[in-house]
Amino acid sequence: MDSLLSAQNLSVRFGGVLAVNNVSFEVKRGEVFTLIGPNGAGKTTVFNLISRIYTPTTGSIDYQSSQGVLRLTDQPAHKIAGLGIARTFQNIELFEHATVLHNLLIGRHTHRQTSLWQDMLFTGTARAAELKAREKAEEVIDFLDLQHHRDSLVAGLPYGVRKVVELGRALCTEPQLLLLDEPSSGLNVEETEDMAFWIQDIQQELGITVLMVEHDMTLVSKVSNRVLAMNQGEVLALGSPREVQTHPGVIEAYLGTIDDVSNLRREAA
């Protein structure tokens, strides 16, 4: 597999805090690549660098777009979605007083080619564009089994369904790289299993590369091809889910030293 995204020596400093320190990794086209680590490890900061919410203090990110290799860290934030990169958030960001269908249609804005006056007059070109947008939204609704909720207001939907709607809106942008920020956050066991199913189908059926931040190690093990473990802004380990989970540095980051674990066991007894 060729490289879709390559981060080189990323560092971010907020005042006196070094949130990310010399982090490098490569995401291969067609894989599910997951960032793990305890709270404060720097995972979401890395996501925000890719989304261009933050600018690195040092380092760069290269991205293989349809236009060729781009230095992503030189791009403004408002152009990222148009380059084929979509993102979901740990805290759901939807228009709650709009329907599921309308929320998905918002995801089509990156493909808008009509002018303002064409949209206002609803010309033939505008009608054709609207039909195409609705066709894509309906495809995503069918793919994610959201037919029953198509015309429902988001505000009245269960949390788990809203998670899927946000995923659907991202898919409506037709990304080649999908950033999932803790997709299982707030979900119960059954909903997390469904999320794993969707992620696998997104990778295998739609051919979309997935870069994910996640805490649920069951989900990570089930869907990930490779895992990067971080702690205190630095890389701890990189490899298969099993290799990373059994890495001594990763175990210590999550559980503490052997003495810490022994003390916890004695206290529990």
C-alpha positions in Angstrom: 0.0 0.0 0.0 1.3 3.5 -0.8 1.3 6.3 1.6 -1.7 8.6 1.8 -0.6 10.8 4.8 2.9 11.3 6.2 3.7 13.2 9.3 7.3 14.2 9.9 8.7 15.4 13.2 5.6 17.1 14.5 5.9 19.2 17.6 3.4 21.6 19.1 4.0 23.9 22.0 1.3 25.9 23.8 3.2 28.4 25.9 5.4 26.3 28.2 3.6 23.0 27.5 5.0 20.7 24.8 1.8 18.9 23.7 3.3 16.9 20.9 7.0 16.2 20.7 8.7 15.0 17.5 6.0 12.7 16.3 6.3 10.9 12.9 4.1 8.3 11.3 2.7 7.3 7.9 -0.9 6.3 7.1 -1.1 3.9 4.2 -3.9 4.0 1.6 -6.7 1.7 2.5 -5.9 0.9 6.1 -7.4 1.7 9.5 -4.7 3.4 11.5 -5.4 4.2 15.1 -3.9 6.5 17.7 -4.2 5.3 21.3 -2.9 6.6 24.6 -4.0 7.8 28.0 -5.7 11.2 28.4 -3.4 14.0 27.6 -1.2 11.9 25.4 -1.5 14.3 22.4 -3.8 12.2 20.2 -6.5 14.8 19.5 -3.8 17.5 19.1 -2.4 15.4 16.2 -5.9 15.3 14.7 -6.2 19.0 15.1 -2.9 19.4 13.2 -4.3 17.4 10.3 -7.5 19.3 10.3 -5.5 22.5 10.4 -7.2 23.7 13.6 -3.6 23.9 15.0 -0.4 24.8 13.2 2.7 22.8 14.3 5.6 24.5 16.0 7.9 22.3 14.0 7.4 19.5 11.4 5.1 19.0 8.5 2.3 16.8 7.1 2.3 15.6 3.5 -0.9 14.4 1.9 -1.4 12.5 -1.4 -4.4 14.4 -2.8 -6.0 14.0 -6.3 -3.9 17.0 -7.2 -0.7 15.3 -6.2 1.4 15.5 -3.0 0.4 18.5 -0.9 2.1 20.0 2.1 -1.0 19.9 4.3 0.5 22.1 6.9 0.6 24.9 4.3 -3.2 24.6 3.6 -5.8 26.8 5.2 -8.4 25.0 7.4 -11.4 25.8 5.1 -9.8 23.9 2.2 -9.2 20.6 4.1 -12.6 19.1 3.4 -12.3 19.9 -0.3 -9.0 17.9 -0.4 -10.9 14.7 0.5 -10.4 14.7 4.3 -13.5 14.4 6.5 -13.8 14.4 10.3 -16.1 13.4 13.1 -15.8 14.8 16.6 -15.8 13.2 20.1 -18.6 15.7 21.0 -21.2 15.4 18.2 -21.4 18.5 16.0 -24.8 18.4 14.2 -27.6 20.8 13.5 -30.1 19.5 16.0 -33.1 21.3 14.7 -32.6 20.0 11.2 -33.6 16.6 9.9 -31.1 13.7 9.3 -31.4 14.2 5.5 -30.7 17.9 5.8 -27.7 17.3 8.0 -26.3 14.8 5.4 -26.9 17.3 2.6 -24.7 19.8 4.4 -21.9 17.3 3.9 -22.2 17.9 0.1 -21.2 21.5 0.4 -17.6 20.7 -0.7 -19.0 19.5 -4.1 -21.1 22.7 -4.7 -20.3 24.0 -8.2 -23.3 26.3 -8.8 -23.2 30.1 -8.3 -25.3 32.0 -5.8 -27.6 33.4 -8.5 -28.2 29.9 -10.0 -29.2 28.6 -6.5 -31.5 31.6 -5.9 -33.2 31.2 -9.3 -33.1 27.4 -9.0 -32.0 27.0 -12.6 -31.7 23.7 -14.4 -28.0 23.4 -13.3 -29.0 24.1 -9.7 -31.8 21.5 -9.9 -29.4 18.9 -11.3 -26.9 19.6 -8.6 -29.6 19.3 -5.9 -30.7 15.9 -7.4 -27.2 14.6 -7.4 -26.7 15.8 -3.8 -29.9 14.0 -2.7 -28.9 10.8 -4.5 -25.6 10.7 -2.6 -27.3 11.4 0.7 -29.8 8.6 0.0 -26.9 6.2 -0.8 -25.3 7.0 2.6 -28.7 6.7 4.4 -29.1 3.2 2.8 -25.5 2.3 3.6 -25.8 3.2 7.3 -29.4 1.9 7.7 -30.8 5.3 8.5 -34.0 5.0 6.4 -36.2 5.0 9.5 -34.7 8.3 10.7 -34.4 10.2 7.3 -37.0 12.8 8.2 -36.5 12.9 11.9 -35.1 15.9 13.7 -31.7 15.2 15.1 -32.6 16.7 18.5 -35.1 13.8 19.1 -32.8 11.0 18.2 -30.9 8.7 20.6 -27.2 9.5 21.1 -26.1 6.3 19.3 -28.1 7.2 16.2 -26.7 10.8 16.2 -23.2 9.3 16.2 -24.1 7.4 13.1 -25.7 10.5 11.5 -22.4 12.4 12.1 -20.5 9.6 10.5 -23.0 9.8 7.5 -22.4 13.5 7.1 -18.7 12.9 6.8 -19.2 10.1 4.3 -21.4 12.5 2.2 -18.2 14.6 1.5 -16.9 11.5 -0.4 -13.5 11.5 1.5 -10.5 9.5 0.7 -9.3 10.0 4.3 -11.8 9.8 7.2 -10.7 11.1 10.7 -12.8 9.5 13.5 -12.3 11.1 16.9 -13.3 8.5 19.5 -16.2 7.1 17.5 -17.3 4.8 20.5 -17.4 7.6 23.0 -20.7 7.5 24.9 -21.9 4.3 23.2 -23.0 1.1 24.9 -21.5 -2.3 24.0 -24.1 -3.1 21.3 -23.7 0.4 19.7 -19.9 0.0 19.8 -20.2 -3.3 18.0 -22.3 -1.6 15.3 -19.7 1.1 15.0 -17.0 -1.5 14.4 -19.2 -3.0 11.7 -19.6 0.4 10.0 -15.9 1.2 10.2 -15.0 -2.2 8.6 -17.5 -1.6 5.8 -16.2 1.9 5.2 -12.7 0.5 4.8 -13.6 -2.6 2.8 -16.7 -1.7 0.8 -16.1 2.1 0.2 -12.3 1.9 0.1 -11.9 4.8 2.4 -8.7 5.1 4.6 -9.5 5.6 8.2 -7.4 7.5 10.8 -8.9 7.0 14.3 -8.4 8.1 17.8 -9.9 5.6 20.2 -9.8 4.4 23.9 -11.9 1.3 23.5 -9.3 -1.4 23.0 -11.8 -4.0 21.9 -12.9 -1.7 19.0 -9.2 -0.9 18.3 -8.3 -4.6 18.1 -11.2 -5.4 15.9 -10.9 -2.8 13.2 -7.3 -1.6 13.2 -4.5 -2.6 10.8 -1.9 -0.7 12.7 -1.8 1.2 15.9 0.4 4.1 17.1 0.6 4.5 20.9 1.4 7.9 22.4 2.1 9.1 25.9 2.9 12.7 27.0 3.1 13.9 23.4 5.6 11.3 22.3 5.5 8.0 20.3 5.6 4.9 22.5 5.1 2.1 20.0 3.9 1.4 16.5 2.7 -1.9 15.1 -0.2 -4.3 15.0 -2.9 -4.0 17.7 -1.4 -7.1 19.5 2.2 -5.8 19.3 1.3 -2.4 20.7 -1.0 -3.7 23.5 1.8 -6.0 24.7 4.5 -3.4 24.5 6.0 -2.8 28.0 5.9 1.0 27.6 2.3 1.0 26.6 1.3 -1.2 29.6 3.2 1.1 31.9 1.5 4.2 30.4 -1.9 2.7 31.0 -1.4 0.8 34.2 1.8 2.2 35.8 4.9 0.4 36.8 4.9 -3.2 38.0 5.1 -1.9 41.5 2.1 0.4 40.9 0.0 -2.6 39.6 1.1 -4.7 42.6 0.0 -2.0 45.0 -3.3 -1.6 43.3 -3.9 -5.4 43.5 -3.1 -5.4 47.2 -5.4 -2.4 47.8 -8.2 -4.2 45.9 -7.7 -7.4 48.0 
